[in-house]
Amino acid sequence: MSNRPRPVQYFSDEYLEQCRRMSPEEILAFLESFRKLQAAKPAKSKLISLKVREDLLEAFKHKAKASGLRYQTQIKQLMSDWVHAQP
């Protein structure tokens, strides 16, 4: 478990306005999808092979270490953040 603080999510005025225009059916569909996502079993991890420029990988490892983070954990967090980001 990471000791770093959880990120704070900020919403743009445009996004909040879009949410205000949602119908009750759209809100229910969103909540049901969110419930299913939260109730899902943790997914299995899969070992992958990824080609990355050496200088980029070394810089990433250095920055992660300086932040007290494991670089592979940070890569997974960045992937997750990107997938779950609002459009």
PDB file of N, CA, C and O in Angstrom:
ATOM      1  N   MET A   1       0.844  -1.178   0.000  1.00  0.00           N
ATOM      2  CA  MET A   1       0.000   0.000   0.000  1.00  0.00           C
ATOM      3  C   MET A   1       0.887   1.238   0.000  1.00  0.00           C
ATOM      4  O   MET A   1       1.856   1.311   0.755  1.00  0.00           O
ATOM      5  N   SER A   2       0.567   2.184  -0.823  1.00  0.00           N
ATOM      6  CA  SER A   2       1.377   3.377  -0.987  1.00  0.00           C
ATOM      7  C   SER A   2       1.097   4.387   0.128  1.00  0.00           C
ATOM      8  O   SER A   2      -0.030   4.511   0.605  1.00  0.00           O
ATOM      9  N   ASN A   3       2.151   5.105   0.532  1.00  0.00           N
ATOM     10  CA  ASN A   3       2.000   6.142   1.545  1.00  0.00           C
ATOM     11  C   ASN A   3       1.702   7.504   0.947  1.00  0.00           C
ATOM     12  O   ASN A   3       1.476   8.471   1.674  1.00  0.00           O
ATOM     13  N   ARG A   4       1.702   7.582  -0.370  1.00  0.00           N
ATOM     14  CA  ARG A   4       1.484   8.884  -0.982  1.00  0.00           C
ATOM     15  C   ARG A   4       0.015   9.284  -0.888  1.00  0.00           C
ATOM     16  O   ARG A   4      -0.865   8.423  -0.868  1.00  0.00           O
ATOM     17  N   PRO A   5      -0.249  10.584  -0.830  1.00  0.00           N
ATOM     18  CA  PRO A   5      -1.637  11.036  -0.711  1.00  0.00           C
ATOM     19  C   PRO A   5      -2.429  10.710  -1.977  1.00  0.00           C
ATOM     20  O   PRO A   5      -1.887  10.657  -3.081  1.00  0.00           O
ATOM     21  N   ARG A   6      -3.704  10.497  -1.783  1.00  0.00           N
ATOM     22  CA  ARG A   6      -4.575  10.219  -2.922  1.00  0.00           C
ATOM     23  C   ARG A   6      -4.745  11.495  -3.738  1.00  0.00           C
ATOM     24  O   ARG A   6      -4.802  12.589  -3.176  1.00  0.00           O
ATOM     25  N   PRO A   7      -4.826  11.362  -5.054  1.00  0.00           N
ATOM     26  CA  PRO A   7      -4.985  12.558  -5.878  1.00  0.00           C
ATOM     27  C   PRO A   7      -6.357  13.201  -5.670  1.00  0.00           C
ATOM     28  O   PRO A   7      -7.341  12.533  -5.350  1.00  0.00           O
ATOM     29  N   VAL A   8      -6.384  14.495  -5.860  1.00  0.00           N
ATOM     30  CA  VAL A   8      -7.628  15.245  -5.789  1.00  0.00           C
ATOM     31  C   VAL A   8      -8.110  15.427  -7.215  1.00  0.00           C
ATOM     32  O   VAL A   8      -7.341  15.795  -8.103  1.00  0.00           O
ATOM     33  N   GLN A   9      -9.389  15.166  -7.424  1.00  0.00           N
ATOM     34  CA  GLN A   9      -9.932  15.301  -8.776  1.00  0.00           C
ATOM     35  C   GLN A   9     -10.615  16.657  -8.900  1.00  0.00           C
ATOM     36  O   GLN A   9     -11.453  17.021  -8.074  1.00  0.00           O
ATOM     37  N   TYR A  10     -10.251  17.392  -9.929  1.00  0.00           N
ATOM     38  CA  TYR A  10     -10.847  18.686 -10.202  1.00  0.00           C
ATOM     39  C   TYR A  10     -11.728  18.555 -11.441  1.00  0.00           C
ATOM     40  O   TYR A  10     -11.377  17.844 -12.383  1.00  0.00           O
ATOM     41  N   PHE A  11     -12.853  19.229 -11.442  1.00  0.00           N
ATOM     42  CA  PHE A  11     -13.781  19.164 -12.557  1.00  0.00           C
ATOM     43  C   PHE A  11     -13.871  20.523 -13.221  1.00  0.00           C
ATOM     44  O   PHE A  11     -13.967  21.557 -12.559  1.00  0.00           O
ATOM     45  N   SER A  12     -13.836  20.498 -14.540  1.00  0.00           N
ATOM     46  CA  SER A  12     -13.962  21.755 -15.283  1.00  0.00           C
ATOM     47  C   SER A  12     -15.419  22.219 -15.230  1.00  0.00           C
ATOM     48  O   SER A  12     -16.326  21.430 -14.967  1.00  0.00           O
ATOM     49  N   ASP A  13     -15.622  23.498 -15.480  1.00  0.00           N
ATOM     50  CA  ASP A  13     -16.982  24.037 -15.523  1.00  0.00           C
ATOM     51  C   ASP A  13     -17.800  23.350 -16.616  1.00  0.00           C
ATOM     52  O   ASP A  13     -18.994  23.103 -16.445  1.00  0.00           O
ATOM     53  N   GLU A  14     -17.146  23.044 -17.742  1.00  0.00           N
ATOM     54  CA  GLU A  14     -17.837  22.376 -18.844  1.00  0.00           C
ATOM     55  C   GLU A  14     -18.308  20.985 -18.421  1.00  0.00           C
ATOM     56  O   GLU A  14     -19.433  20.587 -18.722  1.00  0.00           O
ATOM     57  N   TYR A  15     -17.444  20.252 -17.725  1.00  0.00           N
ATOM     58  CA  TYR A  15     -17.806  18.907 -17.274  1.00  0.00           C
ATOM     59  C   TYR A  15     -18.960  18.967 -16.274  1.00  0.00           C
ATOM     60  O   TYR A  15     -19.892  18.167 -16.355  1.00  0.00           O
ATOM     61  N   LEU A  16     -18.903  19.904 -15.340  1.00  0.00           N
ATOM     62  CA  LEU A  16     -19.979  20.030 -14.354  1.00  0.00           C
ATOM     63  C   LEU A  16     -21.299  20.389 -15.028  1.00  0.00           C
ATOM     64  O   LEU A  16     -22.355  19.897 -14.630  1.00  0.00           O
ATOM     65  N   GLU A  17     -21.244  21.232 -16.031  1.00  0.00           N
ATOM     66  CA  GLU A  17     -22.462  21.584 -16.759  1.00  0.00           C
ATOM     67  C   GLU A  17     -23.012  20.365 -17.507  1.00  0.00           C
ATOM     68  O   GLU A  17     -24.224  20.151 -17.547  1.00  0.00           O
ATOM     69  N   GLN A  18     -22.132  19.586 -18.086  1.00  0.00           N
ATOM     70  CA  GLN A  18     -22.554  18.355 -18.766  1.00  0.00           C
ATOM     71  C   GLN A  18     -23.244  17.413 -17.776  1.00  0.00           C
ATOM     72  O   GLN A  18     -24.247  16.783 -18.112  1.00  0.00           O
ATOM     73  N   CYS A  19     -22.711  17.320 -16.570  1.00  0.00           N
ATOM     74  CA  CYS A  19     -23.313  16.467 -15.543  1.00  0.00           C
ATOM     75  C   CYS A  19     -24.693  16.978 -15.146  1.00  0.00           C
ATOM     76  O   CYS A  19     -25.609  16.188 -14.921  1.00  0.00           O
ATOM     77  N   ARG A  20     -24.841  18.286 -15.061  1.00  0.00           N
ATOM     78  CA  ARG A  20     -26.138  18.868 -14.685  1.00  0.00           C
ATOM     79  C   ARG A  20     -27.219  18.563 -15.727  1.00  0.00           C
ATOM     80  O   ARG A  20     -28.404  18.493 -15.401  1.00  0.00           O
ATOM     81  N   ARG A  21     -26.801  18.384 -16.975  1.00  0.00           N
ATOM     82  CA  ARG A  21     -27.758  18.112 -18.055  1.00  0.00           C
ATOM     83  C   ARG A  21     -28.112  16.627 -18.181  1.00  0.00           C
ATOM     84  O   ARG A  21     -28.953  16.266 -19.005  1.00  0.00           O
ATOM     85  N   MET A  22     -27.489  15.770 -17.385  1.00  0.00           N
ATOM     86  CA  MET A  22     -27.761  14.327 -17.481  1.00  0.00           C
ATOM     87  C   MET A  22     -29.190  14.020 -17.039  1.00  0.00           C
ATOM     88  O   MET A  22     -29.714  14.608 -16.094  1.00  0.00           O
ATOM     89  N   SER A  23     -29.795  13.084 -17.752  1.00  0.00           N
ATOM     90  CA  SER A  23     -31.139  12.648 -17.377  1.00  0.00           C
ATOM     91  C   SER A  23     -31.040  11.673 -16.206  1.00  0.00           C
ATOM     92  O   SER A  23     -29.969  11.124 -15.949  1.00  0.00           O
ATOM     93  N   PRO A  24     -32.136  11.454 -15.503  1.00  0.00           N
ATOM     94  CA  PRO A  24     -32.111  10.458 -14.421  1.00  0.00           C
ATOM     95  C   PRO A  24     -31.666   9.078 -14.908  1.00  0.00           C
ATOM     96  O   PRO A  24     -30.969   8.363 -14.188  1.00  0.00           O
ATOM     97  N   GLU A  25     -32.060   8.707 -16.106  1.00  0.00           N
ATOM     98  CA  GLU A  25     -31.659   7.405 -16.655  1.00  0.00           C
ATOM     99  C   GLU A  25     -30.146   7.343 -16.874  1.00  0.00           C
ATOM    100  O   GLU A  25     -29.514   6.324 -16.595  1.00  0.00           O
ATOM    101  N   GLU A  26     -29.577   8.431 -17.370  1.00  0.00           N
ATOM    102  CA  GLU A  26     -28.124   8.478 -17.578  1.00  0.00           C
ATOM    103  C   GLU A  26     -27.381   8.413 -16.247  1.00  0.00           C
ATOM    104  O   GLU A  26     -26.343   7.761 -16.141  1.00  0.00           O
ATOM    105  N   ILE A  27     -27.909   9.080 -15.249  1.00  0.00           N
ATOM    106  CA  ILE A  27     -27.278   9.050 -13.923  1.00  0.00           C
ATOM    107  C   ILE A  27     -27.331   7.641 -13.351  1.00  0.00           C
ATOM    108  O   ILE A  27     -26.336   7.148 -12.819  1.00  0.00           O
ATOM    109  N   LEU A  28     -28.488   6.990 -13.459  1.00  0.00           N
ATOM    110  CA  LEU A  28     -28.605   5.615 -12.964  1.00  0.00           C
ATOM    111  C   LEU A  28     -27.664   4.661 -13.696  1.00  0.00           C
ATOM    112  O   LEU A  28     -27.052   3.790 -13.078  1.00  0.00           O
ATOM    113  N   ALA A  29     -27.550   4.826 -15.005  1.00  0.00           N
ATOM    114  CA  ALA A  29     -26.646   3.973 -15.779  1.00  0.00           C
ATOM    115  C   ALA A  29     -25.202   4.183 -15.328  1.00  0.00           C
ATOM    116  O   ALA A  29     -24.446   3.220 -15.192  1.00  0.00           O
ATOM    117  N   PHE A  30     -24.817   5.443 -15.096  1.00  0.00           N
ATOM    118  CA  PHE A  30     -23.467   5.738 -14.614  1.00  0.00           C
ATOM    119  C   PHE A  30     -23.230   5.092 -13.255  1.00  0.00           C
ATOM    120  O   PHE A  30     -22.202   4.449 -13.040  1.00  0.00           O
ATOM    121  N   LEU A  31     -24.183   5.262 -12.334  1.00  0.00           N
ATOM    122  CA  LEU A  31     -24.020   4.702 -10.988  1.00  0.00           C
ATOM    123  C   LEU A  31     -23.947   3.183 -11.016  1.00  0.00           C
ATOM    124  O   LEU A  31     -23.174   2.588 -10.265  1.00  0.00           O
ATOM    125  N   GLU A  32     -24.730   2.558 -11.858  1.00  0.00           N
ATOM    126  CA  GLU A  32     -24.691   1.096 -11.959  1.00  0.00           C
ATOM    127  C   GLU A  32     -23.347   0.633 -12.525  1.00  0.00           C
ATOM    128  O   GLU A  32     -22.773  -0.342 -12.041  1.00  0.00           O
ATOM    129  N   SER A  33     -22.855   1.315 -13.526  1.00  0.00           N
ATOM    130  CA  SER A  33     -21.543   0.970 -14.083  1.00  0.00           C
ATOM    131  C   SER A  33     -20.454   1.145 -13.039  1.00  0.00           C
ATOM    132  O   SER A  33     -19.557   0.309 -12.924  1.00  0.00           O
ATOM    133  N   PHE A  34     -20.530   2.229 -12.278  1.00  0.00           N
ATOM    134  CA  PHE A  34     -19.545   2.477 -11.226  1.00  0.00           C
ATOM    135  C   PHE A  34     -19.615   1.388 -10.157  1.00  0.00           C
ATOM    136  O   PHE A  34     -18.581   0.910  -9.692  1.00  0.00           O
ATOM    137  N   ARG A  35     -20.828   0.993  -9.766  1.00  0.00           N
ATOM    138  CA  ARG A  35     -21.000  -0.066  -8.762  1.00  0.00           C
ATOM    139  C   ARG A  35     -20.369  -1.369  -9.240  1.00  0.00           C
ATOM    140  O   ARG A  35     -19.669  -2.042  -8.483  1.00  0.00           O
ATOM    141  N   LYS A  36     -20.618  -1.720 -10.487  1.00  0.00           N
ATOM    142  CA  LYS A  36     -20.052  -2.957 -11.040  1.00  0.00           C
ATOM    143  C   LYS A  36     -18.531  -2.889 -11.075  1.00  0.00           C
ATOM    144  O   LYS A  36     -17.854  -3.873 -10.778  1.00  0.00           O
ATOM    145  N   LEU A  37     -18.005  -1.749 -11.433  1.00  0.00           N
ATOM    146  CA  LEU A  37     -16.560  -1.579 -11.486  1.00  0.00           C
ATOM    147  C   LEU A  37     -15.941  -1.751 -10.106  1.00  0.00           C
ATOM    148  O   LEU A  37     -14.909  -2.407  -9.963  1.00  0.00           O
ATOM    149  N   GLN A  38     -16.564  -1.169  -9.095  1.00  0.00           N
ATOM    150  CA  GLN A  38     -16.039  -1.250  -7.734  1.00  0.00           C
ATOM    151  C   GLN A  38     -16.185  -2.641  -7.142  1.00  0.00           C
ATOM    152  O   GLN A  38     -15.366  -3.043  -6.316  1.00  0.00           O
ATOM    153  N   ALA A  39     -17.214  -3.387  -7.547  1.00  0.00           N
ATOM    154  CA  ALA A  39     -17.471  -4.714  -6.999  1.00  0.00           C
ATOM    155  C   ALA A  39     -16.651  -5.793  -7.694  1.00  0.00           C
ATOM    156  O   ALA A  39     -16.563  -6.919  -7.205  1.00  0.00           O
ATOM    157  N   ALA A  40     -16.065  -5.459  -8.808  1.00  0.00           N
ATOM    158  CA  ALA A  40     -15.320  -6.457  -9.577  1.00  0.00           C
ATOM    159  C   ALA A  40     -14.108  -6.952  -8.799  1.00  0.00           C
ATOM    160  O   ALA A  40     -13.488  -6.205  -8.042  1.00  0.00           O
ATOM    161  N   LYS A  41     -13.787  -8.218  -9.000  1.00  0.00           N
ATOM    162  CA  LYS A  41     -12.586  -8.784  -8.384  1.00  0.00           C
ATOM    163  C   LYS A  41     -11.370  -8.095  -8.990  1.00  0.00           C
ATOM    164  O   LYS A  41     -11.386  -7.700 -10.156  1.00  0.00           O
ATOM    165  N   PRO A  42     -10.330  -7.957  -8.199  1.00  0.00           N
ATOM    166  CA  PRO A  42      -9.119  -7.372  -8.772  1.00  0.00           C
ATOM    167  C   PRO A  42      -8.645  -8.220  -9.963  1.00  0.00           C
ATOM    168  O   PRO A  42      -8.593  -9.448  -9.897  1.00  0.00           O
ATOM    169  N   ALA A  43      -8.314  -7.540 -11.018  1.00  0.00           N
ATOM    170  CA  ALA A  43      -7.874  -8.238 -12.221  1.00  0.00           C
ATOM    171  C   ALA A  43      -6.505  -8.871 -11.990  1.00  0.00           C
ATOM    172  O   ALA A  43      -5.690  -8.371 -11.216  1.00  0.00           O
ATOM    173  N   LYS A  44      -6.281  -9.968 -12.672  1.00  0.00           N
ATOM    174  CA  LYS A  44      -4.972 -10.598 -12.622  1.00  0.00           C
ATOM    175  C   LYS A  44      -3.973  -9.712 -13.353  1.00  0.00           C
ATOM    176  O   LYS A  44      -4.325  -8.992 -14.287  1.00  0.00           O
ATOM    177  N   SER A  45      -2.749  -9.777 -12.919  1.00  0.00           N
ATOM    178  CA  SER A  45      -1.690  -9.051 -13.615  1.00  0.00           C
ATOM    179  C   SER A  45      -1.175  -9.896 -14.758  1.00  0.00           C
ATOM    180  O   SER A  45      -1.231 -11.125 -14.706  1.00  0.00           O
ATOM    181  N   LYS A  46      -0.676  -9.247 -15.781  1.00  0.00           N
ATOM    182  CA  LYS A  46      -0.123  -9.944 -16.933  1.00  0.00           C
ATOM    183  C   LYS A  46       1.254  -9.382 -17.225  1.00  0.00           C
ATOM    184  O   LYS A  46       1.434  -8.170 -17.340  1.00  0.00           O
ATOM    185  N   LEU A  47       2.201 -10.257 -17.343  1.00  0.00           N
ATOM    186  CA  LEU A  47       3.553  -9.869 -17.685  1.00  0.00           C
ATOM    187  C   LEU A  47       3.597  -9.462 -19.157  1.00  0.00           C
ATOM    188  O   LEU A  47       3.146 -10.204 -20.030  1.00  0.00           O
ATOM    189  N   ILE A  48       4.147  -8.271 -19.423  1.00  0.00           N
ATOM    190  CA  ILE A  48       4.251  -7.801 -20.803  1.00  0.00           C
ATOM    191  C   ILE A  48       5.694  -7.427 -21.102  1.00  0.00           C
ATOM    192  O   ILE A  48       6.508  -7.228 -20.201  1.00  0.00           O
ATOM    193  N   SER A  49       5.979  -7.339 -22.364  1.00  0.00           N
ATOM    194  CA  SER A  49       7.278  -6.868 -22.819  1.00  0.00           C
ATOM    195  C   SER A  49       7.019  -5.566 -23.571  1.00  0.00           C
ATOM    196  O   SER A  49       6.155  -5.511 -24.446  1.00  0.00           O
ATOM    197  N   LEU A  50       7.761  -4.533 -23.231  1.00  0.00           N
ATOM    198  CA  LEU A  50       7.521  -3.222 -23.814  1.00  0.00           C
ATOM    199  C   LEU A  50       8.859  -2.593 -24.179  1.00  0.00           C
ATOM    200  O   LEU A  50       9.757  -2.487 -23.343  1.00  0.00           O
ATOM    201  N   LYS A  51       8.980  -2.179 -25.430  1.00  0.00           N
ATOM    202  CA  LYS A  51      10.206  -1.496 -25.841  1.00  0.00           C
ATOM    203  C   LYS A  51      10.094  -0.021 -25.517  1.00  0.00           C
ATOM    204  O   LYS A  51       9.148   0.652 -25.927  1.00  0.00           O
ATOM    205  N   VAL A  52      11.078   0.477 -24.771  1.00  0.00           N
ATOM    206  CA  VAL A  52      11.127   1.881 -24.367  1.00  0.00           C
ATOM    207  C   VAL A  52      12.551   2.370 -24.575  1.00  0.00           C
ATOM    208  O   VAL A  52      13.508   1.641 -24.312  1.00  0.00           O
ATOM    209  N   ARG A  53      12.690   3.603 -25.047  1.00  0.00           N
ATOM    210  CA  ARG A  53      14.037   4.163 -25.209  1.00  0.00           C
ATOM    211  C   ARG A  53      14.776   4.086 -23.881  1.00  0.00           C
ATOM    212  O   ARG A  53      14.206   4.388 -22.832  1.00  0.00           O
ATOM    213  N   GLU A  54      16.035   3.683 -23.922  1.00  0.00           N
ATOM    214  CA  GLU A  54      16.825   3.507 -22.704  1.00  0.00           C
ATOM    215  C   GLU A  54      16.931   4.788 -21.883  1.00  0.00           C
ATOM    216  O   GLU A  54      16.810   4.751 -20.659  1.00  0.00           O
ATOM    217  N   ASP A  55      17.155   5.922 -22.549  1.00  0.00           N
ATOM    218  CA  ASP A  55      17.304   7.164 -21.807  1.00  0.00           C
ATOM    219  C   ASP A  55      16.001   7.553 -21.101  1.00  0.00           C
ATOM    220  O   ASP A  55      16.031   8.085 -19.991  1.00  0.00           O
ATOM    221  N   LEU A  56      14.867   7.290 -21.739  1.00  0.00           N
ATOM    222  CA  LEU A  56      13.578   7.587 -21.135  1.00  0.00           C
ATOM    223  C   LEU A  56      13.333   6.681 -19.925  1.00  0.00           C
ATOM    224  O   LEU A  56      12.879   7.148 -18.881  1.00  0.00           O
ATOM    225  N   LEU A  57      13.629   5.402 -20.064  1.00  0.00           N
ATOM    226  CA  LEU A  57      13.438   4.470 -18.956  1.00  0.00           C
ATOM    227  C   LEU A  57      14.337   4.833 -17.781  1.00  0.00           C
ATOM    228  O   LEU A  57      13.882   4.831 -16.637  1.00  0.00           O
ATOM    229  N   GLU A  58      15.585   5.140 -18.037  1.00  0.00           N
ATOM    230  CA  GLU A  58      16.508   5.495 -16.951  1.00  0.00           C
ATOM    231  C   GLU A  58      16.056   6.779 -16.251  1.00  0.00           C
ATOM    232  O   GLU A  58      16.122   6.871 -15.025  1.00  0.00           O
ATOM    233  N   ALA A  59      15.602   7.759 -17.013  1.00  0.00           N
ATOM    234  CA  ALA A  59      15.114   9.005 -16.410  1.00  0.00           C
ATOM    235  C   ALA A  59      13.860   8.733 -15.576  1.00  0.00           C
ATOM    236  O   ALA A  59      13.696   9.295 -14.493  1.00  0.00           O
ATOM    237  N   PHE A  60      12.979   7.871 -16.083  1.00  0.00           N
ATOM    238  CA  PHE A  60      11.764   7.529 -15.361  1.00  0.00           C
ATOM    239  C   PHE A  60      12.100   6.812 -14.054  1.00  0.00           C
ATOM    240  O   PHE A  60      11.531   7.125 -13.008  1.00  0.00           O
ATOM    241  N   LYS A  61      13.023   5.850 -14.114  1.00  0.00           N
ATOM    242  CA  LYS A  61      13.445   5.128 -12.908  1.00  0.00           C
ATOM    243  C   LYS A  61      14.045   6.087 -11.888  1.00  0.00           C
ATOM    244  O   LYS A  61      13.756   5.996 -10.695  1.00  0.00           O
ATOM    245  N   HIS A  62      14.884   7.009 -12.364  1.00  0.00           N
ATOM    246  CA  HIS A  62      15.525   7.971 -11.472  1.00  0.00           C
ATOM    247  C   HIS A  62      14.488   8.860 -10.785  1.00  0.00           C
ATOM    248  O   HIS A  62      14.551   9.079  -9.575  1.00  0.00           O
ATOM    249  N   LYS A  63      13.539   9.367 -11.565  1.00  0.00           N
ATOM    250  CA  LYS A  63      12.514  10.236 -10.993  1.00  0.00           C
ATOM    251  C   LYS A  63      11.639   9.463 -10.005  1.00  0.00           C
ATOM    252  O   LYS A  63      11.288   9.997  -8.953  1.00  0.00           O
ATOM    253  N   ALA A  64      11.286   8.229 -10.320  1.00  0.00           N
ATOM    254  CA  ALA A  64      10.477   7.410  -9.410  1.00  0.00           C
ATOM    255  C   ALA A  64      11.226   7.172  -8.107  1.00  0.00           C
ATOM    256  O   ALA A  64      10.656   7.301  -7.023  1.00  0.00           O
ATOM    257  N   LYS A  65      12.511   6.823  -8.216  1.00  0.00           N
ATOM    258  CA  LYS A  65      13.310   6.564  -7.022  1.00  0.00           C
ATOM    259  C   LYS A  65      13.422   7.825  -6.164  1.00  0.00           C
ATOM    260  O   LYS A  65      13.308   7.764  -4.940  1.00  0.00           O
ATOM    261  N   ALA A  66      13.645   8.965  -6.814  1.00  0.00           N
ATOM    262  CA  ALA A  66      13.752  10.226  -6.082  1.00  0.00           C
ATOM    263  C   ALA A  66      12.444  10.577  -5.365  1.00  0.00           C
ATOM    264  O   ALA A  66      12.452  11.280  -4.355  1.00  0.00           O
ATOM    265  N   SER A  67      11.330  10.083  -5.893  1.00  0.00           N
ATOM    266  CA  SER A  67      10.020  10.320  -5.284  1.00  0.00           C
ATOM    267  C   SER A  67       9.641   9.229  -4.290  1.00  0.00           C
ATOM    268  O   SER A  67       8.571   9.276  -3.682  1.00  0.00           O
ATOM    269  N   GLY A  68      10.523   8.246  -4.128  1.00  0.00           N
ATOM    270  CA  GLY A  68      10.244   7.154  -3.203  1.00  0.00           C
ATOM    271  C   GLY A  68       9.240   6.155  -3.740  1.00  0.00           C
ATOM    272  O   GLY A  68       8.553   5.484  -2.970  1.00  0.00           O
ATOM    273  N   LEU A  69       9.149   6.054  -5.054  1.00  0.00           N
ATOM    274  CA  LEU A  69       8.190   5.157  -5.688  1.00  0.00           C
ATOM    275  C   LEU A  69       8.906   4.072  -6.474  1.00  0.00           C
ATOM    276  O   LEU A  69      10.038   4.257  -6.922  1.00  0.00           O
ATOM    277  N   ARG A  70       8.246   2.957  -6.635  1.00  0.00           N
ATOM    278  CA  ARG A  70       8.762   1.917  -7.522  1.00  0.00           C
ATOM    279  C   ARG A  70       8.359   2.291  -8.945  1.00  0.00           C
ATOM    280  O   ARG A  70       7.212   2.670  -9.185  1.00  0.00           O
ATOM    281  N   TYR A  71       9.276   2.191  -9.871  1.00  0.00           N
ATOM    282  CA  TYR A  71       8.983   2.690 -11.211  1.00  0.00           C
ATOM    283  C   TYR A  71       7.895   1.881 -11.904  1.00  0.00           C
ATOM    284  O   TYR A  71       7.088   2.457 -12.634  1.00  0.00           O
ATOM    285  N   GLN A  72       7.845   0.553 -11.700  1.00  0.00           N
ATOM    286  CA  GLN A  72       6.805  -0.241 -12.354  1.00  0.00           C
ATOM    287  C   GLN A  72       5.433   0.082 -11.767  1.00  0.00           C
ATOM    288  O   GLN A  72       4.437   0.117 -12.490  1.00  0.00           O
ATOM    289  N   THR A  73       5.383   0.313 -10.479  1.00  0.00           N
ATOM    290  CA  THR A  73       4.123   0.711  -9.844  1.00  0.00           C
ATOM    291  C   THR A  73       3.676   2.053 -10.399  1.00  0.00           C
ATOM    292  O   THR A  73       2.487   2.264 -10.638  1.00  0.00           O
ATOM    293  N   GLN A  74       4.611   2.952 -10.604  1.00  0.00           N
ATOM    294  CA  GLN A  74       4.276   4.273 -11.147  1.00  0.00           C
ATOM    295  C   GLN A  74       3.773   4.159 -12.582  1.00  0.00           C
ATOM    296  O   GLN A  74       2.847   4.873 -12.964  1.00  0.00           O
ATOM    297  N   ILE A  75       4.359   3.284 -13.377  1.00  0.00           N
ATOM    298  CA  ILE A  75       3.884   3.073 -14.750  1.00  0.00           C
ATOM    299  C   ILE A  75       2.441   2.582 -14.718  1.00  0.00           C
ATOM    300  O   ILE A  75       1.598   3.072 -15.469  1.00  0.00           O
ATOM    301  N   LYS A  76       2.156   1.613 -13.848  1.00  0.00           N
ATOM    302  CA  LYS A  76       0.786   1.090 -13.745  1.00  0.00           C
ATOM    303  C   LYS A  76      -0.179   2.174 -13.282  1.00  0.00           C
ATOM    304  O   LYS A  76      -1.311   2.239 -13.761  1.00  0.00           O
ATOM    305  N   GLN A  77       0.255   3.025 -12.359  1.00  0.00           N
ATOM    306  CA  GLN A  77      -0.608   4.109 -11.886  1.00  0.00           C
ATOM    307  C   GLN A  77      -0.895   5.101 -13.003  1.00  0.00           C
ATOM    308  O   GLN A  77      -2.028   5.558 -13.151  1.00  0.00           O
ATOM    309  N   LEU A  78       0.110   5.434 -13.781  1.00  0.00           N
ATOM    310  CA  LEU A  78      -0.089   6.345 -14.912  1.00  0.00           C
ATOM    311  C   LEU A  78      -1.059   5.755 -15.926  1.00  0.00           C
ATOM    312  O   LEU A  78      -1.906   6.466 -16.466  1.00  0.00           O
ATOM    313  N   MET A  79      -0.936   4.458 -16.185  1.00  0.00           N
ATOM    314  CA  MET A  79      -1.857   3.797 -17.113  1.00  0.00           C
ATOM    315  C   MET A  79      -3.282   3.860 -16.578  1.00  0.00           C
ATOM    316  O   MET A  79      -4.211   4.180 -17.319  1.00  0.00           O
ATOM    317  N   SER A  80      -3.454   3.560 -15.308  1.00  0.00           N
ATOM    318  CA  SER A  80      -4.775   3.574 -14.692  1.00  0.00           C
ATOM    319  C   SER A  80      -5.366   4.983 -14.697  1.00  0.00           C
ATOM    320  O   SER A  80      -6.541   5.160 -15.020  1.00  0.00           O
ATOM    321  N   ASP A  81      -4.564   5.978 -14.344  1.00  0.00           N
ATOM    322  CA  ASP A  81      -5.036   7.356 -14.343  1.00  0.00           C
ATOM    323  C   ASP A  81      -5.511   7.773 -15.732  1.00  0.00           C
ATOM    324  O   ASP A  81      -6.541   8.432 -15.874  1.00  0.00           O
ATOM    325  N   TRP A  82      -4.758   7.386 -16.746  1.00  0.00           N
ATOM    326  CA  TRP A  82      -5.100   7.758 -18.123  1.00  0.00           C
ATOM    327  C   TRP A  82      -6.391   7.076 -18.564  1.00  0.00           C
ATOM    328  O   TRP A  82      -7.240   7.705 -19.196  1.00  0.00           O
ATOM    329  N   VAL A  83      -6.543   5.798 -18.236  1.00  0.00           N
ATOM    330  CA  VAL A  83      -7.749   5.057 -18.624  1.00  0.00           C
ATOM    331  C   VAL A  83      -8.990   5.626 -17.960  1.00  0.00           C
ATOM    332  O   VAL A  83     -10.052   5.703 -18.577  1.00  0.00           O
ATOM    333  N   HIS A  84      -8.857   6.027 -16.693  1.00  0.00           N
ATOM    334  CA  HIS A  84     -10.023   6.499 -15.941  1.00  0.00           C
ATOM    335  C   HIS A  84     -10.236   8.005 -16.004  1.00  0.00           C
ATOM    336  O   HIS A  84     -11.173   8.514 -15.388  1.00  0.00           O
ATOM    337  N   ALA A  85      -9.400   8.724 -16.725  1.00  0.00           N
ATOM    338  CA  ALA A  85      -9.542  10.186 -16.825  1.00  0.00           C
ATOM    339  C   ALA A  85     -10.815  10.542 -17.568  1.00  0.00           C
ATOM    340  O   ALA A  85     -11.249   9.825 -18.470  1.00  0.00           O
ATOM    341  N   GLN A  86     -11.400  11.650 -17.178  1.00  0.00           N
ATOM    342  CA  GLN A  86     -12.595  12.137 -17.857  1.00  0.00           C
ATOM    343  C   GLN A  86     -12.194  12.682 -19.227  1.00  0.00           C
ATOM    344  O   GLN A  86     -11.130  13.284 -19.371  1.00  0.00           O
ATOM    345  N   PRO A  87     -13.054  12.470 -20.238  1.00  0.00           N
ATOM    346  CA  PRO A  87     -12.721  12.971 -21.582  1.00  0.00           C
ATOM    347  C   PRO A  87     -12.707  14.475 -21.641  1.00  0.00           C
ATOM    348  O   PRO A  87     -12.445  15.048 -22.698  1.00  0.00           O
TER     349      PRO A  87
END
